[in-house]
Amino acid sequence: MIAFENVAYSYGGGDLLSDVSLRLAPGSFHFLTGPSGSGKSTFLKLAYAELRATSGRVTLFDNDVTTLSRDDIARTRRRIGIVHQDCKFLDHLTLAANMALPFTVSDRESDAQDLADLLGWVGLGHLANALPPQLSGGERQRAALARAVIVDPDVILADEPTGNVDWEMSLRILTLLVELNRMGKTILVATHDLNLIRQAKAQIQARVLRIARHRVQLAGADLCSRPPRSRPLRP
């Protein structure tokens, strides 16, 4: 679904990521860890073509990103739900209106019942008419997750989705992510919270990707041995 082959990304005159080769298999659940500034957000941006690799190849659904036009990338992103760390919302629109925005981008008509069901799924049905500034941190995070899945993407990429909430809310968000994975969605979560990872591994087969020395490692194994082809990382 998403594959990196000998990928590097340079920033500020040096490599932030280097020689990354991996493939996220359909239906897998991965965590991405590493120190602050190690490149977790950059990795996610490469995975949904917000950034272009300095060298190497990134493929999304078997398509080389460098061969895709702007319109092609927009269509491809409809298959990827993104949960940003800062929960970007339009403050002058209600929560329900913010939730419906992905339909506008994808040229699809929103379904009021589906929207209501999704808000109910994340426990925010009673806040459909609230404005984003009226929401708590946990409510904003759950709303961001709901917005990411509203057009039924194949992959969910979440950047520190529990970074600004307490442990109880972190577990609620994790529960939603686990449910999505059990529905067949591929999940990749960037996080520094090792307790969250342990909790997830007690429920599902989750793998851990770790950024160290500009490279990405899987469960302690060095992925930078440069296999001849990208190897699938099985859930």
N, CA, C and O of each residue as an XYZ file, in Angstrom:
940
protein
N       0.830     -1.209      0.000
C       0.000      0.000      0.000
C       0.859      1.252      0.000
O       0.730      2.108     -0.875
N       1.746      1.351      1.000
C       2.705      2.441      1.047
C       4.087      1.811      1.172
O       4.341      1.032      2.091
N       4.977      2.152      0.243
C       6.297      1.534      0.242
C       7.384      2.592      0.094
O       7.247      3.551     -0.665
N       8.463      2.390      0.837
C       9.658      3.227      0.748
C      10.803      2.343      0.255
O      11.004      1.236      0.754
N      11.542      2.839     -0.721
C      12.682      2.089     -1.239
C      13.910      2.990     -1.264
O      14.022      3.885     -2.102
N      14.831      2.740     -0.333
C      16.070      3.511     -0.218
C      15.795      5.021     -0.154
O      16.461      5.816     -0.816
N      14.815      5.387      0.646
C      14.366      6.783      0.706
C      15.230      7.595      1.662
O      15.583      7.143      2.751
N      15.556      8.798      1.226
C      16.234      9.768      2.087
C      15.507     11.104      1.968
O      14.922     11.425      0.934
N      15.559     11.870      3.051
C      14.999     13.213      3.014
C      15.954     14.141      3.745
O      16.289     13.919      4.909
N      16.387     15.178      3.053
C      17.348     16.126      3.611
C      16.647     17.411      4.023
O      15.723     17.885      3.362
N      17.116     17.954      5.132
C      16.537     19.201      5.643
C      17.629     19.982      6.343
O      18.336     19.452      7.200
N      17.760     21.249      5.970
C      18.758     22.099      6.616
C      20.181     21.683      6.344
O      21.061     21.900      7.177
N      20.424     21.083      5.181
C      21.794     20.737      4.813
C      22.238     19.350      5.203
O      23.354     18.952      4.868
N      21.398     18.591      5.909
C      21.768     17.231      6.293
C      20.586     16.294      6.172
O      19.444     16.738      6.051
N      20.857     14.988      6.206
C      19.797     13.995      6.094
C      19.012     13.913      7.401
O      19.582     13.703      8.472
N      17.698     14.083      7.294
C      16.830     13.833      8.437
C      16.465     12.358      8.471
O      16.445     11.735      9.532
N      16.176     11.806      7.295
C      15.938     10.373      7.137
C      16.879      9.865      6.053
O      17.171     10.578      5.093
N      17.357      8.619      6.208
C      18.327      8.096      5.261
C      18.125      6.610      5.034
O      17.945      5.849      5.984
N      18.155      6.194      3.758
C      18.179      4.786      3.370
C      17.051      3.984      4.008
O      17.291      2.928      4.593
N      15.824      4.481      3.898
C      14.653      3.827      4.480
C      14.003      2.926      3.431
O      13.591      3.399      2.373
N      13.913      1.638      3.724
C      13.256      0.686      2.830
C      12.283     -0.158      3.636
O      12.697     -0.926      4.505
N      10.996     -0.022      3.355
C       9.978     -0.802      4.044
C       8.668     -0.717      3.269
O       8.494      0.116      2.380
N       7.757     -1.610      3.641
C       6.443     -1.606      3.019
C       5.393     -1.896      4.071
O       5.522     -2.847      4.841
N       4.348     -1.073      4.103
C       3.251     -1.275      5.044
C       2.205     -2.162      4.364
O       1.616     -1.781      3.353
N       1.987     -3.329      4.924
C       1.063     -4.279      4.325
C      -0.389     -3.909      4.627
O      -0.661     -3.298      5.660
N      -1.315     -4.263      3.757
C      -2.738     -4.011      4.016
C      -3.186     -4.644      5.334
O      -2.861     -5.794      5.628
N      -3.929     -3.882      6.111
C      -4.466     -4.387      7.368
C      -3.497     -4.418      8.525
O      -3.834     -4.922      9.597
N      -2.294     -3.889      8.335
C      -1.301     -3.895      9.411
C      -1.521     -2.723     10.360
O      -2.207     -1.754     10.033
N      -0.927     -2.834     11.534
C      -0.975     -1.769     12.538
C       0.459     -1.521     12.984
O       1.113     -2.409     13.531
N       0.939     -0.307     12.744
C       2.298      0.044     13.122
C       2.323      1.319     13.955
O       1.533      2.241     13.754
N       3.261      1.336     14.897
C       3.596      2.557     15.614
C       4.938      3.052     15.114
O       5.814      2.255     14.779
N       5.101      4.357     15.063
C       6.358      4.979     14.684
C       6.859      5.797     15.861
O       6.187      6.730     16.300
N       8.025      5.458     16.371
C       8.572      6.135     17.539
C       9.922      6.757     17.207
O      10.502      6.504     16.152
N      10.395      7.562     18.118
C      11.689      8.209     17.968
C      11.705      9.504     18.741
O      10.645     10.043     19.058
N      12.874     10.016     19.052
C      12.976     11.268     19.816
C      12.327     12.426     19.066
O      12.146     12.372     17.850
N      11.983     13.464     19.802
C      11.456     14.674     19.182
C      12.465     15.209     18.175
O      13.650     15.341     18.479
N      11.982     15.518     16.971
C      12.867     16.026     15.934
C      13.561     14.965     15.116
O      14.377     15.281     14.250
N      13.245     13.694     15.383
C      13.926     12.614     14.661
C      13.379     12.393     13.262
O      14.028     11.748     12.438
N      12.180     12.925     12.979
C      11.643     12.783     11.629
C      10.329     12.041     11.536
O       9.951     11.609     10.447
N       9.613     11.877     12.650
C       8.347     11.132     12.613
C       7.319     11.835     11.722
O       6.702     11.208     10.861
N       7.143     13.127     11.933
C       6.172     13.861     11.117
C       6.602     13.901      9.655
O       5.766     13.820      8.755
N       7.891     14.025      9.423
C       8.405     14.019      8.049
C       8.121     12.684      7.382
O       7.727     12.643      6.216
N       8.315     11.599      8.108
C       8.019     10.266      7.573
C       6.553     10.185      7.137
O       6.251      9.686      6.053
N       5.651     10.673      7.982
C       4.230     10.632      7.633
C       3.953     11.500      6.409
O       3.175     11.106      5.539
N       4.572     12.664      6.330
C       4.341     13.543      5.179
C       4.857     12.914      3.887
O       4.263     13.109      2.826
N       5.939     12.174      3.963
C       6.403     11.432      2.799
C       5.404     10.340      2.425
O       5.217     10.029      1.248
N       4.760      9.758      3.454
C       3.829      8.656      3.221
C       2.522      9.094      2.581
O       1.808      8.272      2.006
N       2.194     10.407      2.675
C       0.995     10.858      1.966
C       1.326     11.954      0.946
O       0.463     12.735      0.545
N       2.603     11.987      0.537
C       3.067     12.826     -0.567
C       2.925     14.324     -0.311
O       2.820     15.110     -1.252
N       2.923     14.717      0.960
C       3.014     16.143      1.277
C       4.435     16.644      0.997
O       4.643     17.791      0.602
N       5.415     15.737      1.217
C       6.807     15.999      0.893
C       7.289     14.992     -0.138
O       6.755     13.886     -0.228
N       8.286     15.366     -0.906
C       8.919     14.467     -1.869
C      10.285     14.045     -1.336
O      11.030     14.865     -0.800
N      10.602     12.785     -1.486
C      11.889     12.277     -1.025
C      13.029     12.952     -1.780
O      12.916     13.233     -2.973
N      14.135     13.211     -1.069
C      15.325     13.755     -1.705
C      15.939     12.739     -2.646
O      16.444     13.091     -3.712
N      15.893     11.470     -2.247
C      16.357     10.387     -3.099
C      15.584      9.130     -2.731
O      14.924      9.080     -1.693
N      15.666      8.121     -3.581
C      14.900      6.906     -3.363
C      13.503      7.033     -3.943
O      13.195      7.991     -4.652
N      12.657      6.050     -3.631
C      11.323      6.019     -4.224
C      10.260      5.731     -3.171
O      10.413      4.841     -2.335
N       9.181      6.505     -3.230
C       7.996      6.264     -2.415
C       6.867      5.888     -3.369
O       6.608      6.595     -4.343
N       6.200      4.777     -3.088
C       5.051      4.385     -3.897
C       3.811      4.313     -3.025
O       3.846      3.789     -1.911
N       2.717      4.845     -3.547
C       1.427      4.806     -2.875
C       0.481      3.981     -3.734
O       0.176      4.359     -4.865
N       0.016      2.859     -3.203
C      -0.888      1.978     -3.925
C      -0.304      1.629     -5.293
O      -0.980      1.704     -6.319
N       0.981      1.243     -5.274
C       1.713      0.788     -6.463
C       2.009      1.896     -7.469
O       2.397      1.600     -8.600
N       1.840      3.150     -7.095
C       2.147      4.264     -7.980
C       3.331      5.055     -7.426
O       3.307      5.502     -6.280
N       4.366      5.223     -8.250
C       5.524      6.022     -7.870
C       5.077      7.479     -7.724
O       4.514      8.060     -8.653
N       5.331      8.056     -6.558
C       4.872      9.418     -6.284
C       5.415     10.411     -7.315
O       4.726     11.365     -7.677
N       6.638     10.195     -7.787
C       7.241     11.153     -8.716
C       6.549     11.170    -10.076
O       6.731     12.108    -10.852
N       5.758     10.142    -10.370
C       5.060     10.096    -11.660
C       3.649     10.656    -11.575
O       2.961     10.757    -12.591
N       3.210     11.023    -10.373
C       1.833     11.461    -10.187
C       1.701     12.971    -10.371
O       2.530     13.746     -9.895
N       0.655     13.362    -11.062
C       0.337     14.786    -11.180
C      -0.304     15.267     -9.889
O      -0.600     14.473     -8.997
N      -0.514     16.567     -9.799
C      -1.166     17.121     -8.609
C      -2.561     16.529     -8.428
O      -2.968     16.215     -7.309
N      -3.287     16.378     -9.525
C      -4.631     15.784     -9.450
C      -4.559     14.321     -9.041
O      -5.398     13.842     -8.278
N      -3.552     13.608     -9.552
C      -3.381     12.199     -9.177
C      -3.125     12.067     -7.677
O      -3.674     11.182     -7.020
N      -2.290     12.950     -7.146
C      -1.983     12.914     -5.716
C      -3.234     13.217     -4.903
O      -3.475     12.582     -3.876
N      -4.030     14.182     -5.352
C      -5.270     14.503     -4.646
C      -6.202     13.302     -4.616
O      -6.819     13.012     -3.591
N      -6.305     12.598     -5.750
C      -7.163     11.411     -5.785
C      -6.604     10.307     -4.892
O      -7.357      9.606     -4.215
N      -5.285     10.159     -4.894
C      -4.665      9.124     -4.066
C      -4.895      9.402     -2.588
O      -5.118      8.474     -1.811
N      -4.842     10.668     -2.195
C      -5.020     11.006     -0.777
C      -6.424     10.716     -0.278
O      -6.646     10.646      0.931
N      -7.373     10.546     -1.183
C      -8.714     10.173     -0.752
C      -8.723      8.784     -0.124
O      -9.656      8.428      0.596
N      -7.692      8.010     -0.397
C      -7.582      6.670      0.172
C      -6.777      6.666      1.467
O      -6.551      5.612      2.061
N      -6.342      7.863      1.908
C      -5.526      7.994      3.113
C      -6.182      8.995      4.059
O      -6.383     10.156      3.703
N      -6.513      8.541      5.257
C      -7.051      9.437      6.275
C      -5.912      9.943      7.147
O      -5.092      9.158      7.625
N      -5.861     11.257      7.354
C      -4.739     11.864      8.070
C      -5.243     12.559      9.329
O      -6.154     13.385      9.270
N      -4.652     12.224     10.451
C      -4.956     12.885     11.723
C      -3.739     13.728     12.085
O      -2.708     13.197     12.498
N      -3.865     15.035     11.927
C      -2.748     15.930     12.212
C      -2.595     16.143     13.716
O      -3.563     16.077     14.473
N      -1.370     16.397     14.121
C      -1.088     16.608     15.544
C      -1.819     17.822     16.089
O      -2.244     17.827     17.245
N      -1.969     18.854     15.262
C      -2.580     20.085     15.753
C      -4.073     20.178     15.437
O      -4.664     21.244     15.611
N      -4.704     19.079     14.974
C      -6.170     19.023     14.790
C      -6.702     20.242     14.046
O      -7.427     21.053     14.622
N      -6.356     20.373     12.803
C      -6.738     21.554     12.025
C      -8.238     21.577     11.729
O      -8.767     20.684     11.068
N      -8.916     22.622     12.234
C     -10.338     22.822     11.968
C     -10.568     24.271     11.566
O      -9.750     25.143     11.856
N     -11.684     24.518     10.900
C     -12.105     25.881     10.603
C     -12.997     26.336     11.756
O     -14.102     25.823     11.938
N     -12.510     27.299     12.529
C     -13.170     27.663     13.776
C     -14.544     28.305     13.586
O     -15.350     28.323     14.516
N     -14.818     28.829     12.396
C     -16.113     29.491     12.191
C     -17.193     28.510     11.729
O     -18.355     28.890     11.588
N     -16.812     27.245     11.493
C     -17.777     26.231     11.080
C     -18.084     25.295     12.245
O     -17.224     25.047     13.090
N     -19.291     24.785     12.288
C     -19.649     23.823     13.328
C     -18.855     22.539     13.141
O     -18.248     22.314     12.094
N     -18.867     21.715     14.156
C     -18.173     20.438     14.068
C     -18.726     19.608     12.913
O     -17.960     19.007     12.159
N     -20.033     19.570     12.771
C     -20.646     18.799     11.683
C     -20.199     19.312     10.322
O     -19.925     18.521      9.420
N     -20.122     20.642     10.166
C     -19.689     21.218      8.898
C     -18.220     20.913      8.631
O     -17.841     20.632      7.494
N     -17.398     20.967      9.666
C     -15.992     20.596      9.508
C     -15.855     19.135      9.088
O     -15.021     18.788      8.253
N     -16.686     18.297      9.681
C     -16.631     16.877      9.358
C     -16.997     16.613      7.908
O     -16.482     15.675      7.298
N     -17.870     17.419      7.357
C     -18.355     17.206      5.990
C     -17.393     17.733      4.932
O     -17.583     17.445      3.750
N     -16.373     18.490      5.309
C     -15.459     19.091      4.338
C     -14.764     18.064      3.435
O     -14.608     18.332      2.243
N     -14.341     16.898      3.950
C     -13.710     15.927      3.043
C     -14.606     15.503      1.889
O     -14.101     15.137      0.828
N     -15.922     15.543      2.069
C     -16.812     15.203      0.967
C     -16.702     16.232     -0.150
O     -16.761     15.885     -1.330
N     -16.543     17.493      0.222
C     -16.395     18.553     -0.771
C     -15.135     18.342     -1.598
O     -15.156     18.481     -2.821
N     -14.040     18.006     -0.927
C     -12.772     17.780     -1.609
C     -12.843     16.575     -2.537
O     -12.234     16.573     -3.607
N     -13.594     15.541     -2.125
C     -13.655     14.304     -2.904
C     -14.812     14.282     -3.896
O     -15.067     13.257     -4.527
N     -15.515     15.409     -4.040
C     -16.634     15.506     -4.984
C     -17.733     14.482     -4.695
O     -18.380     13.975     -5.612
N     -17.933     14.191     -3.424
C     -18.988     13.279     -3.024
C     -19.982     14.024     -2.157
O     -19.630     14.981     -1.467
N     -21.227     13.576     -2.199
C     -22.257     14.198     -1.363
C     -22.246     13.561      0.022
O     -22.182     12.339      0.162
N     -22.309     14.409      1.033
C     -22.332     13.888      2.398
C     -23.705     13.325      2.720
O     -24.725     13.791      2.213
N     -23.706     12.321      3.566
C     -24.942     11.695      4.012
C     -25.153     12.074      5.471
O     -24.319     11.770      6.324
N     -26.266     12.735      5.754
C     -26.511     13.237      7.111
C     -26.514     12.111      8.136
O     -26.006     12.274      9.245
N     -27.084     10.974      7.769
C     -27.141      9.860      8.714
C     -25.763      9.280      8.962
O     -25.418      8.959     10.100
N     -24.961      9.142      7.896
C     -23.603      8.635      8.064
C     -22.789      9.567      8.948
O     -22.016      9.122      9.797
N     -22.974     10.870      8.737
C     -22.261     11.851      9.546
C     -22.672     11.749     11.008
O     -21.824     11.792     11.899
N     -23.967     11.615     11.252
C     -24.461     11.482     12.618
C     -23.942     10.198     13.264
O     -23.568     10.188     14.436
N     -23.924      9.109     12.476
C     -23.432      7.827     13.003
C     -21.958      7.923     13.380
O     -21.533      7.394     14.407
N     -21.184      8.604     12.537
C     -19.754      8.713     12.801
C     -19.483      9.574     14.030
O     -18.611      9.246     14.834
N     -20.218     10.667     14.182
C     -20.067     11.484     15.383
C     -20.465     10.695     16.627
O     -19.851     10.831     17.685
N     -21.492      9.876     16.488
C     -21.885      9.026     17.600
C     -20.819      7.999     17.940
O     -20.590      7.688     19.109
N     -20.164      7.471     16.898
C     -19.118      6.463     17.096
C     -17.968      6.994     17.951
O     -17.404      6.263     18.765
N     -17.625      8.271     17.762
C     -16.546      8.858     18.557
C     -17.071      9.577     19.792
O     -16.313     10.260     20.481
N     -18.362      9.430     20.078
C     -18.936     10.011     21.287
C     -19.147     11.500     21.238
O     -19.116     12.165     22.274
N     -19.368     12.053     20.027
C     -19.516     13.498     19.894
C     -20.837     13.894     19.252
O     -20.976     15.017     18.768
N     -21.801     12.994     19.241
C     -23.075     13.296     18.608
C     -23.757     14.517     19.189
O     -24.441     15.253     18.478
N     -23.572     14.731     20.479
C     -24.224     15.862     21.143
C     -23.529     17.194     20.861
O     -24.018     18.249     21.266
N     -22.393     17.146     20.169
C     -21.624     18.370     19.897
C     -21.599     18.715     18.411
O     -20.737     19.476     17.969
N     -22.520     18.172     17.645
C     -22.522     18.391     16.195
C     -22.568     19.866     15.827
O     -21.982     20.270     14.823
N     -23.259     20.680     16.629
C     -23.412     22.101     16.317
C     -22.445     22.997     17.083
O     -22.549     24.223     17.037
N     -21.503     22.371     17.789
C     -20.512     23.162     18.536
C     -19.423     23.661     17.590
O     -19.157     23.046     16.557
N     -18.800     24.777     17.949
C     -17.663     25.287     17.197
C     -16.368     24.695     17.756
O     -16.290     24.425     18.955
N     -15.370     24.491     16.932
C     -14.124     23.865     17.397
C     -13.518     24.481     18.660
O     -13.038     23.732     19.511
N     -13.515     25.824     18.828
C     -12.937     26.369     20.059
C     -13.683     25.945     21.328
O     -13.150     26.067     22.431
N     -14.905     25.449     21.175
C     -15.679     25.019     22.330
C     -15.358     23.580     22.747
O     -15.842     23.115     23.779
N     -14.557     22.884     21.964
C     -14.246     21.488     22.248
C     -13.009     21.371     23.135
O     -12.099     22.197     23.073
N     -12.998     20.335     23.954
C     -11.812     20.037     24.756
C     -10.750     19.389     23.859
O     -11.018     19.052     22.705
N      -9.549     19.223     24.407
C      -8.481     18.594     23.635
C      -8.838     17.189     23.183
O      -8.596     16.818     22.035
N      -9.416     16.405     24.092
C      -9.802     15.039     23.747
C     -10.906     14.999     22.711
O     -10.903     14.146     21.824
N     -11.851     15.921     22.821
C     -12.940     15.988     21.848
C     -12.413     16.362     20.469
O     -12.874     15.827     19.460
N     -11.454     17.276     20.421
C     -10.860     17.665     19.143
C     -10.103     16.491     18.515
O     -10.160     16.291     17.302
N      -9.406     15.727     19.331
C      -8.662     14.584     18.804
C      -9.605     13.528     18.230
O      -9.348     12.967     17.165
N     -10.699     13.264     18.948
C     -11.656     12.278     18.435
C     -12.353     12.785     17.178
O     -12.642     12.015     16.261
N     -12.619     14.088     17.145
C     -13.230     14.668     15.950
C     -12.275     14.571     14.762
O     -12.699     14.308     13.636
N     -10.978     14.786     15.021
C      -9.989     14.695     13.947
C      -9.920     13.273     13.401
O      -9.770     13.076     12.195
N     -10.026     12.295     14.275
C     -10.020     10.903     13.832
C     -11.262     10.589     13.015
O     -11.179      9.931     11.977
N     -12.413     11.059     13.482
C     -13.655     10.822     12.746
C     -13.604     11.466     11.365
O     -14.036     10.866     10.381
N     -13.081     12.674     11.292
C     -12.968     13.358      9.996
C     -12.039     12.590      9.062
O     -12.264     12.552      7.852
N     -11.001     11.982      9.619
C     -10.041     11.255      8.790
C     -10.646     10.012      8.157
O     -10.190      9.578      7.099
N     -11.669      9.429      8.788
C     -12.224      8.170      8.277
C     -13.568      8.358      7.587
O     -14.178      7.376      7.164
N     -14.045      9.597      7.462
C     -15.404      9.814      6.996
C     -15.600      9.377      5.538
O     -16.710      9.010      5.153
N     -14.539      9.411      4.725
C     -14.683      8.978      3.334
C     -14.156      7.553      3.143
O     -13.837      7.146      2.026
N     -14.068      6.798      4.246
C     -13.725      5.383      4.210
C     -12.379      5.118      3.531
O     -12.327      4.402      2.531
N     -11.291      5.683      4.060
C      -9.977      5.464      3.454
C      -9.448      4.062      3.746
O      -9.963      3.358      4.615
N      -8.417      3.673      3.009
C      -7.779      2.375      3.223
C      -6.720      2.441      4.319
O      -6.452      1.452      5.001
N      -6.124      3.620      4.477
C      -5.006      3.805      5.407
C      -5.299      4.989      6.318
O      -5.834      6.004      5.873
N      -4.945      4.857      7.605
C      -5.038      5.955      8.563
C      -3.631      6.281      9.048
O      -2.943      5.414      9.587
N      -3.198      7.533      8.858
C      -1.919      8.006      9.361
C      -2.198      9.035     10.452
O      -2.826     10.061     10.192
N      -1.738      8.768     11.664
C      -2.047      9.642     12.803
C      -0.755     10.137     13.445
O       0.102      9.343     13.832
N      -0.625     11.453     13.553
C       0.574     12.075     14.106
C       0.311     12.497     15.551
O      -0.370     13.493     15.797
N       0.851     11.739     16.503
C       0.687     12.004     17.936
C      -0.784     12.255     18.295
O      -1.097     13.301     18.862
N      -1.689     11.328     17.980
C      -3.115     11.579     18.238
C      -3.476     11.636     19.715
O      -4.564     12.094     20.065
N      -2.577     11.174     20.594
C      -2.856     11.225     22.027
C      -1.875     12.145     22.753
O      -1.771     12.099     23.979
N      -1.160     12.973     22.006
C      -0.095     13.771     22.599
C      -0.560     14.839     23.574
O       0.203     15.252     24.447
N      -1.816     15.297     23.436
C      -2.273     16.408     24.274
C      -3.474     16.043     25.145
O      -4.241     16.916     25.551
N      -3.632     14.752     25.429
C      -4.782     14.318     26.227
C      -4.309     13.432     27.376
O      -3.176     12.950     27.380
N      -5.200     13.225     28.354
C      -4.832     12.396     29.499
C      -4.909     10.909     29.126
O      -5.309     10.552     28.018
N      -4.516     10.051     30.083
C      -4.418      8.623     29.801
C      -5.775      8.012     29.477
O      -5.875      7.184     28.571
N      -6.808      8.400     30.190
C      -8.150      7.851     29.927
C      -8.580      8.167     28.495
O      -9.113      7.301     27.800
N      -8.350      9.400     28.055
C      -8.722      9.766     26.697
C      -7.815      9.076     25.685
O      -8.265      8.718     24.596
N      -6.547      8.886     26.032
C      -5.643      8.159     25.148
C      -6.164      6.745     24.877
O      -6.101      6.254     23.751
N      -6.676      6.107     25.920
C      -7.207      4.752     25.755
C      -8.462      4.757     24.883
O      -8.679      3.826     24.106
N      -9.278      5.782     25.002
C     -10.482      5.872     24.163
C     -10.105      6.023     22.700
O     -10.711      5.400     21.828
N      -9.103      6.854     22.431
C      -8.654      7.047     21.058
C      -8.020      5.763     20.527
O      -8.244      5.386     19.377
N      -7.226      5.091     21.371
C      -6.637      3.815     20.960
C      -7.714      2.801     20.626
O      -7.589      2.065     19.647
N      -8.774      2.751     21.427
C      -9.867      1.824     21.167
C     -10.468      2.060     19.779
O     -10.777      1.107     19.063
N     -10.629      3.319     19.404
C     -11.168      3.649     18.090
C     -10.218      3.195     16.983
O     -10.660      2.670     15.961
N      -8.921      3.394     17.184
C      -7.942      2.970     16.193
C      -7.920      1.453     16.047
O      -7.827      0.930     14.936
N      -8.006      0.757     17.163
C      -8.042     -0.714     17.122
C      -9.285     -1.193     16.386
O      -9.213     -2.134     15.595
N     -10.410     -0.562     16.636
C     -11.632     -0.930     15.927
C     -11.465     -0.749     14.416
O     -11.894     -1.598     13.635
N     -10.845      0.353     14.012
C     -10.620      0.596     12.591
C      -9.713     -0.468     11.991
O      -9.950     -0.937     10.878
N      -8.680     -0.846     12.725
C      -7.782     -1.885     12.243
C      -8.501     -3.217     12.091
O      -8.258     -3.947     11.130
N      -9.375     -3.537     13.024
C     -10.126     -4.796     12.935
C     -11.128     -4.784     11.794
O     -11.605     -5.833     11.360
N     -11.444     -3.583     11.310
C     -12.301     -3.447     10.129
C     -11.493     -3.571      8.835
O     -12.053     -3.499      7.741
N     -10.175     -3.757      8.963
C      -9.338     -3.941      7.794
C      -8.505     -2.752      7.390
O      -7.804     -2.804      6.380
N      -8.565     -1.661      8.170
C      -7.797     -0.471      7.830
C      -6.331     -0.652      8.233
O      -6.027     -1.240      9.270
N      -5.440     -0.140      7.402
C      -4.025     -0.083      7.735
C      -3.793      1.155      8.601
O      -4.209      2.257      8.243
N      -3.133      0.968      9.734
C      -2.954      2.055     10.699
C      -1.465      2.296     10.943
O      -0.704      1.354     11.162
N      -1.057      3.567     10.902
C       0.290      3.964     11.293
C       0.172      5.156     12.222
O      -0.351      6.202     11.838
N       0.661      4.999     13.452
C       0.542      6.026     14.487
C       1.930      6.469     14.918
O       2.719      5.657     15.401
N       2.236      7.744     14.748
C       3.470      8.300     15.285
C       3.224      8.700     16.731
O       2.290      9.449     17.019
N       4.048      8.209     17.634
C       3.834      8.502     19.054
C       5.142      8.320     19.824
O       6.035      7.581     19.409
N       5.223      9.014     20.949
C       6.329      8.818     21.878
C       5.860      8.076     23.128
O       6.646      7.848     24.048
N       4.585      7.701     23.162
C       3.973      7.119     24.358
C       4.140      5.600     24.356
O       3.374      4.886     23.708
N       5.141      5.112     25.083
C       5.404      3.673     25.117
C       4.298      2.910     25.843
O       4.033      1.751     25.526
N       3.654      3.554     26.812
C       2.550      2.880     27.498
C       1.391      2.628     26.544
O       0.725      1.597     26.633
N       1.149      3.559     25.638
C       0.097      3.369     24.648
C       0.431      2.189     23.737
O      -0.449      1.404     23.384
N       1.689      2.068     23.363
C       2.116      0.960     22.509
C       1.926     -0.368     23.234
O       1.432     -1.333     22.652
N       2.318     -0.413     24.503
C       2.149     -1.658     25.265
C       0.677     -2.031     25.361
O       0.324     -3.203     25.238
N      -0.174     -1.054     25.578
C      -1.607     -1.311     25.677
C      -2.139     -1.860     24.359
O      -2.956     -2.781     24.353
N      -1.683     -1.303     23.251
C      -2.133     -1.769     21.939
C      -1.667     -3.187     21.668
O      -2.434     -4.002     21.156
N      -0.411     -3.496     22.007
C       0.137     -4.821     21.728
C      -0.535     -5.903     22.544
O      -0.464     -7.083     22.201
N      -1.196     -5.500     23.637
C      -1.955     -6.463     24.432
C      -3.282     -6.817     23.760
O      -3.924     -7.798     24.136
N      -3.698     -6.020     22.764
C      -4.990     -6.225     22.116
C      -4.872     -6.735     20.684
O      -5.705     -7.524     20.236
N      -3.851     -6.294     19.969
C      -3.713     -6.634     18.554
C      -2.247     -6.886     18.229
O      -1.366     -6.629     19.048
N      -1.997     -7.390     17.031
C      -0.637     -7.597     16.573
C      -0.117     -6.289     15.972
O      -0.282     -6.027     14.781
N       0.501     -5.493     16.804
C       1.044     -4.207     16.374
C       2.562     -4.288     16.347
O       3.182     -4.835     17.259
N       3.146     -3.745     15.304
C       4.595     -3.668     15.172
C       5.052     -2.251     15.466
O       4.283     -1.295     15.365
N       6.325     -2.135     15.834
C       6.884     -0.831     16.185
C       8.020     -0.493     15.229
O       8.985     -1.246     15.098
N       7.892      0.642     14.569
C       8.970      1.211     13.768
C       9.658      2.274     14.607
O       8.990      3.093     15.239
N      10.979      2.271     14.620
C      11.722      3.221     15.433
C      12.726      3.969     14.562
O      13.480      3.357     13.805
N      12.730      5.294     14.673
C      13.719      6.108     13.964
C      14.922      6.304     14.880
O      14.802      6.829     15.987
N      16.074      5.873     14.398
C      17.318      6.035     15.151
C      18.445      6.283     14.165
O      18.592      5.554     13.184
N      19.241      7.311     14.426
C      20.368      7.673     13.560
C      19.906      7.859     12.116
O      20.562      7.417     11.173
N      18.771      8.516     11.970
C      18.206      8.879     10.665
C      17.594      7.701      9.911
O      17.087      7.879      8.804
N      17.631      6.523     10.480
C      17.113      5.352      9.798
C      15.926      4.763     10.556
O      15.691      5.097     11.717
N      15.188      3.893      9.891
C      13.995      3.297     10.478
C      14.254      1.823     10.764
O      14.697      1.077      9.890
N      13.976      1.418     11.987
C      14.178      0.034     12.404
C      12.841     -0.572     12.813
O      11.963      0.129     13.317
N      12.690     -1.860     12.598
C      11.474     -2.573     12.968
C      11.764     -3.541     14.094
O      12.560     -4.466     13.936
N      11.122     -3.331     15.231
C      11.219     -4.247     16.367
C      12.650     -4.667     16.656
O      12.924     -5.829     16.957
N      13.555     -3.704     16.561
C      14.944     -3.987     16.877
C      15.760     -4.477     15.709
O      16.988     -4.515     15.796
N      15.112     -4.859     14.603
C      15.853     -5.345     13.437
C      16.175     -4.176     12.514
O      15.345     -3.295     12.293
N      17.374     -4.183     11.987
C      17.795     -3.097     11.102
C      17.160     -3.272      9.734
O      17.423     -4.254      9.040
N      16.314     -2.306      9.343
C      15.671     -2.363      8.033
C      16.554     -1.752      6.949
O      16.178     -1.721      5.777
N      17.701     -1.280      7.337
C      18.523     -0.558      6.379
C      19.573     -1.456      5.741
O      20.594     -0.969      5.254
N      19.332     -2.759      5.738
C      20.253     -3.677      5.099
C      20.060     -3.723      3.598
O      20.747     -4.462      2.893
N      19.098     -2.908      3.104
C      18.870     -2.712      1.691
C      18.549     -4.017      0.973
O      19.337     -4.479      0.148
N      17.382     -4.623      1.286
C      16.959     -5.813      0.578
C      16.752     -5.486     -0.888
O      16.523     -4.327     -1.233
N      16.829     -6.491     -1.764
C      16.680     -6.215     -3.185
C      15.345     -5.593     -3.539
O      15.265     -4.788     -4.466
N      14.290     -5.955     -2.811
C      12.987     -5.362     -3.022
C      12.389     -5.044     -1.664
O      12.761     -5.647     -0.658
N      11.446     -4.080     -1.636
C      10.796     -3.747     -0.376
C      10.051     -4.961      0.144
O       9.292     -5.596     -0.587
N      10.272     -5.280      1.415
C       9.640     -6.456      1.987
C       8.382     -6.063      2.734
O       8.387     -5.071      3.462
N       7.287     -6.827      2.571
C       6.068     -6.498      3.302
C       6.248     -6.701      4.785
O       6.816     -7.703      5.218
N       5.765     -5.751      5.568
C       5.773     -5.864      7.022
C       4.419     -6.397      7.448
O       3.439     -5.654      7.502
N       4.367     -7.655      7.742
C       3.100     -8.302      8.059
C       2.590     -7.886      9.421
O       3.384     -7.679     10.339
N       1.262     -7.756      9.575
C       0.711     -7.382     10.879
C       0.951     -8.495     11.877
O       0.562     -8.377     13.038
